Amino acid sequence: MREPDRIIRLKTVLAKTGLSRSTIYRKIAEGTFPAQLQISTNGSGWHESDINRWIADPVAWHPKLEFDPVR
């Protein structure tokens, strides 16, 4: 059985990637970094698998398609 994908917050993303907050949001706007998910009215986070995939190969990273069953 697969382990569920965790939602991680900005502080964890900053620590894992080594990027600054402004760089992360600039890369999201450019489409070169995974976009965050709205998890509550005032909170957002990222799928840990998306961040790990970006870390593994930032140059070749591309957003997953909506119908992609692998997550």
N, C-alpha and C positions, 0 to 999 in steps of 0.2 A: 504494500500500500504506500502511495506517495505521501510525503509530508506536505501539509498545506503551505501555500505561499504566504509569508508574513508581510504585513504592511509596516514599513519603517518610516520614521519621521525625518525631518530635515537634518537634525543634529547627527543622526546616524549616517545619513547620506554624505554629509560633509566629511565625517571621519573616514568613511570607506573610500571615497573618491579622492580626497585631498584637494578638492576644488573649493573656491570661495563661494559664498552664497550668491553674489552677483554673477559669477561665471556660470553657475548652474542655471539661473533664471535666463541668462542671455542665451545659453545653449538650448534651453527649452524653446525659446522664441525662434531660434534658428532651425529647430527640428533635429538637432544633433544630440539630444539627451532625452531620456524618458520623461514624459509629462507626469505631473503629480495627479493623484486621485483625490477627489473631495470625499473625506470620510465623515465629516460632520459640518455643521454650519460654519464653524470657524477653524476647522482642522483639515489638513491634507497630509498625504503620505505617498509613498511609492511602493510598488511591488518589489520585494527584495530580489526576485529573480530578474527583473528588468535592469536593476542597478548592477547586479552581478554580470549580466550579459554585456552591459556597456563597459564595465571594468575589464572584462576579458578581451574586448576588441573595440575600443572607442571609435576608430576610423571606419570600420565596416558596420557599425551599429546602425540599425534602421528600426523604425517603429513596427511592432507586430501588427498584422492585419486583424481587424475585428473578429473575423471568423476563425482565427488561428486557435485550434483546440489545445495546443501545448502551452501551459503556463506553469 
